[in-house]
């Protein structure tokens, strides 16, 4: 199912998104093969990328240099990657198996608990349990230390694509083609809450870092965020023009990223539900995104074979919340005037450099105001 979906996504072309001047890309690397999954190591030093042809690459997160490359690490496209808290085991979801590697690239073992293609998986914070989904109504709860299924988790009425552990490891969220998100008590192994509202297949679920919210994204082009304790919808995020494939909360829980088949990544304010920015410079669907630990950068992978590290530059927030103030200050400053009649090129270039420096000063000034408010 996911193979067919991503094949379709790889050829979707959306030409109705507006133009944009920058995507704040700090670094990027182009591969010949579509990148289907990405993960960041717990300490943020490594980026693990899975490919459509089953290859795994481990990159240095600072320079995107290759640290490890395993050809045919999986028997098929790698649709999800996890790394345990000790950072000594890599888990790959490929085909109907989960393969385990050490950090030298040596295969440790392979789990064959699934019969169909594995869509997603997640490790609990302790590294003891893994939840994994396939093209099936049931997802598996696996004891990582024993390498055995502890319990099949059955409750959904249709294919369950999405699964995630809560930050404290006490709960599991699952999302299904039945359009429901279930909250499971891990100890009791039972559903304790259900969240409704989506009108299409659910492709990803995520908990906020403080465990207050659970979010889901869907074929219906929206993201929904629910307050778990209140059991009510907190925010409905609309703006994508195609199915939303992946969501990710920032480490501080203030923001949420959503990645879509419309070739865009959107940044949202979790409190207000406002769209703060759209990263549009992509030539294919975005199957995966991950924040780096600091929260001001994130990595995205695209079906066009490009892996990027983006910066949540202060300008994003300043131009969203203070556009009129910035425009007024720049309009009143002669540094920002067009080239004047008779102005020498060297003088104009010098003034342009000073204008850029002044713009940075204004951005930093208003960004600090934003942080204080």
C-alpha positions in Angstrom: 0.0 0.0 0.0 2.7 2.5 1.0 4.8 1.6 -2.0 1.9 2.3 -4.3 1.0 5.5 -2.4 4.6 6.9 -2.5 4.9 5.9 -6.2 1.8 8.0 -6.9 3.1 10.8 -4.6 6.4 10.8 -6.5 4.7 11.9 -9.7 2.1 14.4 -8.3 2.9 17.9 -9.5 1.1 20.8 -7.8 1.6 24.1 -9.6 -0.9 26.2 -7.8 1.2 27.1 -4.7 2.3 30.7 -4.6 6.0 31.7 -5.2 8.3 32.3 -2.2 11.6 33.9 -1.9 13.4 31.5 0.5 13.0 28.2 2.3 15.8 29.0 4.8 17.8 25.9 3.7 21.1 25.7 5.6 22.4 22.5 3.8 21.1 20.0 1.3 22.3 16.9 -0.5 20.9 15.4 -3.7 20.5 11.7 -4.2 19.6 9.8 -7.3 17.0 7.7 -5.5 13.9 8.9 -3.7 14.3 9.3 0.0 11.4 7.7 1.8 12.2 8.1 5.5 14.5 10.0 7.9 15.4 9.9 11.6 17.6 12.0 13.8 19.7 10.2 16.5 18.8 11.0 20.1 21.8 13.3 20.6 21.2 15.1 17.3 24.6 14.2 15.8 23.4 11.8 13.1 20.8 11.8 10.4 19.6 8.4 9.2 18.0 8.3 5.7 16.2 5.4 4.2 15.7 5.1 0.4 13.3 3.6 -2.0 15.8 1.0 -3.2 16.4 -0.3 0.4 19.6 1.6 1.0 20.4 3.2 4.4 22.7 6.2 4.8 23.9 7.6 8.1 25.0 11.2 7.7 26.8 13.7 10.0 24.1 16.1 11.0 26.5 19.1 10.9 28.0 18.7 7.5 25.8 16.0 5.9 28.9 13.8 5.2 28.4 10.1 4.8 29.3 8.2 8.0 27.8 4.8 7.0 26.2 3.4 3.9 24.5 0.0 3.6 23.3 -1.1 0.2 20.2 -3.3 0.4 19.9 -2.7 4.1 16.2 -3.6 3.5 14.6 -6.0 1.0 12.4 -3.1 -0.2 11.9 0.6 0.3 12.7 1.7 3.9 9.5 3.4 5.2 10.6 4.1 8.7 13.7 4.3 10.9 14.2 4.2 14.6 17.3 4.4 16.8 17.3 3.2 20.4 18.2 5.6 23.3 21.6 4.1 23.7 22.3 4.8 20.0 23.8 1.3 19.4 20.9 -0.2 17.4 19.2 1.0 14.2 15.7 -0.4 13.3 14.6 -0.4 9.7 11.0 -1.0 8.5 11.3 -2.5 5.0 8.9 -4.8 3.3 7.2 -7.0 5.9 10.3 -7.2 8.2 12.1 -5.0 10.7 15.8 -5.3 10.4 18.2 -4.4 13.2 21.7 -3.1 12.6 24.5 -2.0 14.8 26.2 1.3 14.1 29.0 -0.3 12.2 26.5 -1.6 9.6 26.4 -5.2 10.8 23.0 -6.8 10.7 22.0 -8.1 14.2 18.8 -9.8 13.4 15.5 -9.5 11.5 12.0 -9.6 12.8 9.3 -11.2 10.7 6.2 -10.5 12.8 4.3 -8.9 10.0 2.7 -10.4 6.9 2.3 -7.2 5.0 4.3 -4.0 4.2 5.2 -2.1 7.4 4.0 1.5 7.2 5.4 2.9 10.5 6.9 2.1 13.9 7.9 3.9 17.1 10.0 3.1 20.1 8.9 3.9 23.6 11.2 6.4 25.5 12.9 3.5 27.4 13.6 1.5 24.3 11.9 -1.6 25.7 8.8 -1.6 23.5 8.2 -1.0 19.8 4.8 -0.5 18.2 4.7 -1.2 14.4 1.9 -1.0 11.9 1.3 -2.7 8.6 -1.5 -2.8 6.0 -3.8 -4.4 8.6 -6.3 -3.3 11.2 -4.0 -4.6 13.9 -0.7 -3.1 15.1 2.0 -5.1 17.0 3.4 -4.3 20.4 6.9 -5.8 20.4 9.2 -6.5 23.4 12.5 -5.2 21.9 14.7 -7.1 24.4 13.1 -10.4 23.6 12.4 -9.7 19.9 8.9 -11.1 20.2 5.4 -9.8 19.8 4.0 -9.1 23.3 0.5 -8.4 22.1 -1.4 -7.7 18.9 -3.3 -4.5 19.5 -6.8 -4.8 18.0 -9.5 -2.2 18.0 -9.6 -0.3 14.7 -12.1 -1.1 12.0 -9.8 -0.5 9.1 -6.1 -0.4 8.2 -4.0 1.2 10.9 -1.2 3.2 9.4 0.0 5.4 12.3 1.3 4.8 15.8 3.3 6.8 18.4 4.2 6.5 22.1 3.6 9.3 24.5 6.7 11.1 25.9 6.2 9.4 29.3 5.8 6.0 27.7 2.4 5.3 29.3 0.2 5.7 26.3 0.1 4.8 22.6 -1.8 6.7 19.9 -2.9 4.9 16.8 -4.5 6.3 13.6 -6.5 4.4 11.1 -8.3 4.4 7.8 -11.5 4.3 9.9 -10.7 8.0 10.5 -10.3 7.6 14.3 -7.4 8.1 16.6 -7.3 5.8 19.6 -5.5 6.4 22.9 -4.2 3.2 24.5 -3.1 2.6 28.0 0.1 0.7 27.6 -0.1 -1.1 31.0 -3.7 -2.2 30.5 -3.3 -2.8 26.8 -6.7 -1.2 26.1 -8.2 1.8 24.4 -9.2 4.5 26.9 -10.2 7.4 24.5 -11.1 8.0 20.9 -10.8 11.2 18.9 -12.9 11.9 15.9 -13.2 14.5 13.2 -11.1 13.4 10.2 -12.9 12.4 7.0 -10.1 10.4 5.4 -7.3 8.0 6.1 -5.0 9.0 8.9 -1.3 8.8 8.0 0.6 10.0 11.1 0.0 10.7 14.8 2.2 12.6 17.2 2.2 13.6 20.9 3.3 17.0 22.0 6.4 16.9 24.1 4.5 17.6 27.4 1.9 15.0 26.5 -1.0 17.4 26.6 -1.9 17.1 23.0 -2.2 14.4 20.4 -2.2 15.3 16.7 -3.1 13.5 13.5 -2.8 14.2 9.8 -5.0 12.8 7.1 -5.9 12.3 3.5 -8.6 15.0 4.1 -5.7 17.6 3.8 -6.0 18.7 7.4 -4.2 18.3 10.7 -6.2 18.0 14.0 -4.8 18.6 17.5 -6.8 17.3 20.4 -6.4 18.1 24.1 -6.1 14.7 25.7 -7.4 15.6 29.2 -10.3 17.7 28.0 -11.0 15.1 25.2 -11.8 17.9 22.8 -10.5 19.4 19.6 -7.8 22.1 20.3 -7.0 23.2 16.7 -8.0 22.3 13.2 -5.2 23.2 10.8 -6.3 23.8 7.2 -4.1 25.0 4.4 -2.6 22.0 2.5 -4.0 21.2 -1.0 -3.3 17.5 -0.9 -3.1 14.7 1.7 -0.9 15.4 4.7 1.6 12.6 5.2 3.7 13.6 8.3 3.5 15.8 11.3 6.1 16.7 14.0 5.9 18.9 17.1 8.9 21.1 17.9 10.9 20.1 21.0 9.3 22.9 23.0 5.8 22.1 21.8 5.1 25.6 20.6 5.1 24.7 16.9 4.0 21.9 14.6 5.3 21.0 11.1 3.2 19.3 8.5 4.4 17.7 5.3 2.2 17.0 2.4 1.8 15.5 -1.1 1.3 19.1 -2.3 5.1 19.4 -2.0 4.9 21.9 0.9 5.9 21.9 4.5 3.9 24.2 6.8 4.8 25.6 10.2 1.9 26.2 12.6 1.5 27.9 15.9 0.1 25.2 18.2 -1.6 27.7 20.6 -3.4 29.8 18.0 -3.5 27.4 15.0 -2.0 30.1 12.8 0.1 29.1 9.8 3.4 30.9 10.3 5.2 29.9 7.2 5.2 27.5 4.2 8.4 25.9 2.8 7.6 25.5 -0.9 10.9 24.8 -2.6 10.4 21.1 -3.2 9.9 19.1 -6.4 8.1 16.2 -5.0 6.0 14.9 -2.1 7.5 15.1 1.4 7.2 11.7 3.1 9.1 12.5 6.3 10.3 15.4 8.5 12.2 15.5 11.8 13.2 18.3 14.2 16.8 18.4 15.4 17.1 18.6 19.2 17.6 22.3 19.4 14.2 23.0 17.8 15.4 25.8 15.5 16.3 23.4 12.6 14.6 20.4 11.0 15.4 17.9 8.3 13.1 17.0 5.4 13.3 14.3 2.7 11.6 14.4 -0.6 10.6 12.0 -3.3 12.8 13.9 -5.7 15.9 12.6 -3.8 16.7 15.7 -1.9 17.5 15.9 1.9 17.5 19.3 3.4 18.2 21.0 6.7 16.0 24.0 7.2 16.4 26.9 9.7 13.5 28.3 11.6 15.0 31.8 11.1 13.8 34.6 13.3 12.7 36.4 10.1 9.9 33.9 9.8 8.3 34.9 13.1 9.1 38.6 12.7 7.6 38.9 9.2 4.5 37.0 10.4 3.8 39.0 13.6 5.3 42.4 12.8 5.2 43.0 9.0 3.8 46.5 9.2 6.3 47.6 11.8 9.2 46.3 9.8 8.0 47.8 6.6 7.5 51.2 8.2 11.0 51.2 9.7 12.5 50.3 6.4 10.4 52.8 4.5 11.6 55.6 6.7 15.3 54.6 6.5 17.2 56.1 3.5 19.5 53.0 3.5 16.7 51.1 1.8 16.0 53.5 -1.0 16.5 52.3 -4.6 19.7 53.3 -6.4 19.6 57.0 -6.8 20.3 59.0 -10.0 24.1 59.7 -10.1 24.9 57.2 -7.3 28.1 55.3 -8.1 27.9 51.6 -8.2 30.4 51.2 -5.4 28.5 53.6 -3.1 25.2 51.8 -3.9 26.8 48.4 -3.1 28.2 49.8 0.2 24.7 51.2 1.1 23.1 47.8 0.2 25.4 46.0 2.6 24.6 48.5 5.3 20.9 48.0 4.6 21.2 44.3 5.0 23.0 44.7 8.3 20.2 47.1 9.4 17.6 44.6 8.4 19.2 41.9 10.5 19.3 44.3 13.4 15.6 45.0 13.0 14.8 41.3 12.7 16.7 40.6 15.9 15.0 43.5 17.7 11.5 42.4 16.8 12.3 38.7 17.4 13.3 39.4 21.0 10.1 41.4 21.4 8.2 38.3 20.1 10.0 36.0 22.6 9.2 38.4 25.4 5.5 38.8 24.6 
